[in-house]
Amino acid sequence: MSKTTRRDFIKTTSAVTAGAALTNLNVLRPERVLGANDRVRVAVVGPGDRARDALIPAFMKLAGDLNFEMVAACDIWSKRRDEAVELFAKKHNVNNLATARNTDELYAMKNIDAVIIATADFQHAYHTIEAVKAGKDVYAEKPFANIMADAREALKVVGGSKQVFQVGTQRRSTQSYMRANEYLRSGKFGDIVMAEMTWNVNQPGRWRRTNVVPLLKEQDTDWKRFLINRPSEPFDARKHLEFRLFWPYSSGIPDQWLVHQIDTVHWFTGYNHPASVVANGGVYLWRDGRKNFDTMTAVFDYGDAAKGGKGFQVLYASRMTNDAGGIKEIYFSNGGTLNLDTNKVTPEGGLKAGPAKAMKLNANLLEPLSLGDEGGVETSATTGADNSTVAHMRNWMDCVRNRKQKTNADIHAAYNHSVALCMTIAALHTGKRVTFDDKKQEVVTG
């Protein structure tokens, strides 16, 4: 991947405008033009846990009706390739699955129209760039990019192509979240004044792979390809398979969980990124050699309240050591609360008559409203093929079929959550207040 220079910096504060303007970067190289009834041939890149447990089942549930076919699996580890062949034969009645040792081999095949990318956290943007340059439509797992160079490059390449892209922030295809978005944008809720988000589990084995780490031998994989654009270091089976515990391959909690929840802030409000982030955390209990924190707290400032305009804070807290409080997303206005755990709008916390009268104001209490009558929100920490994942996969598959580039979580949504993620990582690593330079599209520390 080419290095980003200052000439490559996006010259606008809006990632949306920037991506739309980069039409000269169209790198589409179609191998065939899909007809309305043609079968869409798909490959999975990285058929590991997330692909096996969620993405592949979601895809296969829809493939028959939508005339899609899984034709190949690509992985640098021989064991994963063999497991993919067995999985598709036994569970999905696919007996002719091709395999590729790397993406060079994969894109040399002439029968691939689209790919599902479920590789390590730090590889998603890089592999998306490769796929789009090869003329493939892409469904990429989140997080999209955890360094800004990858995010900027991907925005240019994907935003300047005709390929259909979806990032796996599946809340955007969840009915209760979609109704929440409509409600907030209607103005009935009032201005958001605060949001509180938590993602708490008590799982010492989360992201550990103790059963397979001893099985991974350097000769059976391609460590250099695993590292892609990260600094060279000796082969380490733990970092290869337990990458979520080790920077620079993942930031752990921010890469995995914060991205889902902070993305809803951008979606609901139209803000592209925070104005500032402060954060702290540490490894307080699970001292198993990991480098990424088992507990963290971050405060995000959105808008321009510091300059006298509108804005609000987001308080984000997550721990892997105690699951009290669970997974929550709660938005507050002066009139009440929108709780995406219960899917209810209530007047809780709203301005009551007594305090309002003292300042010669009117009471401000929201009308109760349910957002979840047609199905609840998916906030579980599990990674199965839940209804949200199936709906999100279907949205991508429908767009691949009808060539509609505006998926529910397109490249601009992916870029924006990447900016917030990179800001959070910088704040955690430095302990400083982090802002963002809109002109250079770069994180600013201190």
Secondary structure as GFF3:
##gff-version 3
##sequence-region A 1 446
A	DSSP	three_ten_helix	6	8	.	.	.	ID=ss1
A	DSSP	alpha_helix	15	21	.	.	.	ID=ss2
A	DSSP	three_ten_helix	23	25	.	.	.	ID=ss3
A	DSSP	beta_strand	40	45	.	.	.	ID=ss4
A	DSSP	alpha_helix	49	50	.	.	.	ID=ss5
A	DSSP	pi_helix	51	55	.	.	.	ID=ss6
A	DSSP	alpha_helix	56	66	.	.	.	ID=ss7
A	DSSP	beta_strand	68	74	.	.	.	ID=ss8
A	DSSP	alpha_helix	78	92	.	.	.	ID=ss9
A	DSSP	beta_strand	98	100	.	.	.	ID=ss10
A	DSSP	alpha_helix	103	108	.	.	.	ID=ss11
A	DSSP	beta_strand	114	117	.	.	.	ID=ss12
A	DSSP	three_ten_helix	121	123	.	.	.	ID=ss13
A	DSSP	alpha_helix	124	133	.	.	.	ID=ss14
A	DSSP	beta_strand	137	140	.	.	.	ID=ss15
A	DSSP	alpha_helix	148	159	.	.	.	ID=ss16
A	DSSP	beta_strand	165	167	.	.	.	ID=ss17
A	DSSP	three_ten_helix	170	173	.	.	.	ID=ss18
A	DSSP	alpha_helix	175	186	.	.	.	ID=ss19
A	DSSP	beta_strand	192	200	.	.	.	ID=ss20
A	DSSP	three_ten_helix	213	215	.	.	.	ID=ss21
A	DSSP	three_ten_helix	218	220	.	.	.	ID=ss22
A	DSSP	alpha_helix	223	227	.	.	.	ID=ss23
A	DSSP	alpha_helix	237	241	.	.	.	ID=ss24
A	DSSP	three_ten_helix	243	245	.	.	.	ID=ss25
A	DSSP	alpha_helix	253	253	.	.	.	ID=ss26
A	DSSP	pi_helix	254	258	.	.	.	ID=ss27
A	DSSP	alpha_helix	259	269	.	.	.	ID=ss28
A	DSSP	beta_strand	276	282	.	.	.	ID=ss29
A	DSSP	beta_strand	295	303	.	.	.	ID=ss30
A	DSSP	three_ten_helix	305	307	.	.	.	ID=ss31
A	DSSP	beta_strand	311	319	.	.	.	ID=ss32
A	DSSP	beta_strand	327	333	.	.	.	ID=ss33
A	DSSP	beta_strand	336	339	.	.	.	ID=ss34
A	DSSP	beta_strand	344	346	.	.	.	ID=ss35
A	DSSP	alpha_helix	353	358	.	.	.	ID=ss36
A	DSSP	beta_strand	369	370	.	.	.	ID=ss37
A	DSSP	alpha_helix	387	402	.	.	.	ID=ss38
A	DSSP	alpha_helix	411	430	.	.	.	ID=ss39
A	DSSP	beta_strand	434	437	.	.	.	ID=ss40
A	DSSP	beta_strand	442	445	.	.	.	ID=ss41
###
